[in-house]
Amino acid sequence: MSVSNSSASPAVSFTSSDAVATTTIRDGEAYGRLFSEDAQYVTAPGERMHGRKAISESHQRIFDTFFKGTRLGRDYPFSTREIRPDVVLVESAGSVLFPGEREQSVAPNGLMTMIVAKVDAGWQIVSFQNTPTGRFRSLRFIVRYALSRLVAFRAEWSKARRHMLEEKKRNMAKWDQD
């Protein structure tokens, strides 16, 4: 990681560690609190949202569905530029990691541009743009998603199979006693 201005460090620390923490626990409301009340957010598919409430609700929906069990990569590069002492431009790369994926094996597939401002409550994101990157990004993303769901299905199937075998053994033992 690289920081181009040391006075911007609190903004960088805030945006990286808090964003990772709130997405890891999949809490849309906590994620929304990272943003100003009137923030603007442009998603990777190009949807534009305005306001903390819309950002919170949208992220809770994806945390509960498509991105269930995912986490954000932490060690992708970023840079900062102080616009003024209370406003910082943060540019970073990143990726959503599906269950079982290691950050070292998943190249960043998005560029994020944030404007972070210092307010009474601390640093808040006032603007966020998520831009998909990379060749065949959509195809790779869909394949990674499908593989993660296949792995999850296999794990659940194995668990269910073990449970059925244990039940069968218990029933057979019960029948032998009768």
C-alpha positions as CSV (number, residue, x, y, z in Angstrom):
1,M,0.0,0.0,0.0
2,S,1.1,3.5,-0.6
3,V,0.1,6.8,1.0
4,S,1.2,9.9,-0.8
5,N,0.4,12.3,2.0
6,S,0.9,11.5,5.7
7,S,-1.7,13.9,6.9
8,A,-4.2,11.9,4.9
9,S,-3.5,8.7,6.9
10,P,-6.5,9.0,9.2
11,A,-8.8,9.1,6.2
12,V,-7.1,6.1,4.7
13,S,-7.1,4.2,7.9
14,F,-10.8,5.0,8.3
15,T,-11.9,4.0,4.8
16,S,-9.9,0.8,4.6
17,S,-10.3,-0.8,8.1
18,D,-13.9,0.3,8.7
19,A,-15.1,-0.7,5.3
20,V,-13.5,-4.1,5.6
21,A,-14.9,-4.5,9.1
22,T,-18.5,-3.6,8.2
23,T,-18.6,-5.7,5.1
24,T,-17.1,-8.7,7.0
25,I,-19.9,-8.6,9.5
26,R,-22.4,-7.9,6.7
27,D,-24.0,-4.9,8.4
28,G,-25.5,-2.5,5.9
29,E,-26.4,0.0,8.5
30,A,-22.8,0.1,9.9
31,Y,-21.5,0.3,6.3
32,G,-23.8,3.3,5.7
33,R,-22.5,5.1,8.7
34,L,-19.2,5.4,6.9
35,F,-20.9,7.8,4.5
36,S,-22.2,11.4,4.9
37,E,-26.0,11.8,5.1
38,D,-26.0,13.2,1.5
39,A,-23.3,10.9,0.0
40,Q,-23.4,9.8,-3.6
41,Y,-22.4,6.2,-4.5
42,V,-22.0,4.7,-8.0
43,T,-21.9,0.9,-7.9
44,A,-19.9,-1.4,-10.2
45,P,-22.9,-2.0,-12.4
46,G,-23.5,1.7,-12.7
47,E,-26.4,2.3,-10.4
48,R,-26.3,5.8,-8.8
49,M,-27.5,6.1,-5.2
50,H,-27.9,9.2,-3.1
51,G,-27.9,9.3,0.6
52,R,-26.7,7.2,3.5
53,K,-30.1,5.4,3.8
54,A,-30.1,4.2,0.2
55,I,-26.5,3.1,0.5
56,S,-27.2,1.2,3.7
57,E,-30.3,-0.5,2.3
58,S,-28.7,-1.5,-0.9
59,H,-25.6,-3.0,0.8
60,Q,-27.8,-4.9,3.3
61,R,-29.6,-6.5,0.4
62,I,-26.4,-7.7,-1.3
63,F,-24.9,-8.8,2.1
64,D,-28.0,-10.9,2.6
65,T,-28.1,-12.4,-0.9
66,F,-25.5,-12.4,-3.6
67,F,-22.5,-11.4,-1.4
68,K,-23.5,-13.6,1.5
69,G,-20.3,-15.1,3.0
70,T,-18.0,-12.8,1.1
71,R,-15.3,-10.5,2.4
72,L,-13.3,-7.6,0.9
73,G,-9.6,-8.0,0.2
74,R,-7.4,-5.8,2.4
75,D,-4.0,-5.6,0.9
76,Y,-4.6,-4.0,-2.5
77,P,-2.8,-0.8,-3.4
78,F,-4.2,2.6,-2.8
79,S,-3.1,6.2,-3.0
80,T,-4.3,9.4,-1.4
81,R,-4.2,13.1,-2.3
82,E,-5.0,15.8,0.2
83,I,-7.3,18.3,-1.6
84,R,-7.4,20.4,1.5
85,P,-6.8,19.5,5.2
86,D,-10.3,18.3,5.6
87,V,-10.9,16.6,2.2
88,V,-8.9,13.7,0.8
89,L,-9.1,11.9,-2.5
90,V,-8.6,8.1,-2.1
91,E,-8.0,5.9,-5.1
92,S,-7.8,2.1,-4.5
93,A,-8.1,-1.2,-6.1
94,G,-10.0,-4.1,-4.6
95,S,-11.9,-7.3,-5.0
96,V,-14.8,-9.1,-3.3
97,L,-13.5,-12.5,-2.1
98,F,-15.9,-15.4,-2.1
99,P,-15.8,-18.2,0.5
100,G,-12.6,-20.2,0.2
101,E,-10.7,-17.6,-1.9
102,R,-7.4,-16.3,-0.9
103,E,-6.6,-12.7,-1.5
104,Q,-3.2,-13.6,-3.0
105,S,-4.9,-15.6,-5.8
106,V,-7.5,-13.0,-6.8
107,A,-6.4,-10.0,-8.8
108,P,-8.1,-6.7,-8.1
109,N,-11.2,-6.4,-10.3
110,G,-12.4,-2.9,-9.4
111,L,-11.0,0.6,-9.0
112,M,-12.6,2.7,-6.2
113,T,-12.4,6.5,-6.1
114,M,-13.6,8.1,-2.9
115,I,-13.8,11.6,-1.6
116,V,-13.5,11.5,2.2
117,A,-14.2,14.6,4.3
118,K,-13.5,15.4,7.9
119,V,-16.7,16.3,9.7
120,D,-17.7,16.7,13.4
121,A,-18.1,12.9,13.8
122,G,-14.7,12.2,12.1
123,W,-14.0,11.1,8.5
124,Q,-16.9,10.3,6.2
125,I,-17.1,9.3,2.6
126,V,-19.0,11.9,0.6
127,S,-18.6,10.3,-2.8
128,F,-17.7,6.8,-3.9
129,Q,-17.3,5.4,-7.5
130,N,-16.7,1.7,-8.0
131,T,-15.4,0.9,-11.5
132,P,-15.0,-2.7,-12.8
133,T,-11.7,-3.5,-14.4
134,G,-9.8,-6.3,-16.1
135,R,-10.2,-8.4,-19.1
136,F,-13.1,-10.8,-19.0
137,R,-14.0,-9.4,-15.6
138,S,-17.7,-10.3,-15.7
139,L,-17.0,-13.8,-16.9
140,R,-14.3,-14.4,-14.2
141,F,-16.5,-12.9,-11.5
142,I,-19.4,-15.2,-12.5
143,V,-17.1,-18.3,-12.6
144,R,-15.7,-17.4,-9.2
145,Y,-19.2,-16.9,-7.8
146,A,-20.4,-20.2,-9.3
147,L,-17.4,-22.1,-7.9
148,S,-17.9,-20.6,-4.5
149,R,-21.5,-21.7,-4.5
150,L,-20.5,-25.2,-5.7
151,V,-18.0,-25.5,-2.8
152,A,-20.7,-24.3,-0.4
153,F,-23.2,-26.8,-1.8
154,R,-20.7,-29.7,-1.5
155,A,-20.0,-28.7,2.1
156,E,-23.7,-28.6,2.9
157,W,-24.3,-31.9,1.0
158,S,-21.5,-33.6,3.0
159,K,-22.9,-32.3,6.2
160,A,-26.4,-33.5,5.3
161,R,-25.1,-36.9,4.2
162,R,-23.2,-37.4,7.5
163,H,-26.4,-36.5,9.4
164,M,-28.5,-39.0,7.3
165,L,-25.9,-41.7,7.9
166,E,-25.9,-41.0,11.7
167,E,-29.7,-41.1,11.8
168,K,-29.7,-44.4,9.8
169,K,-27.2,-45.9,12.4
170,R,-29.4,-44.7,15.3
171,N,-32.5,-46.1,13.7
172,M,-30.8,-49.4,12.9
173,A,-29.6,-49.6,16.5
174,K,-33.1,-48.8,17.7
175,W,-34.6,-51.5,15.5
176,D,-32.0,-54.1,16.7
177,Q,-33.1,-53.3,20.3
178,D,-36.8,-53.9,19.5
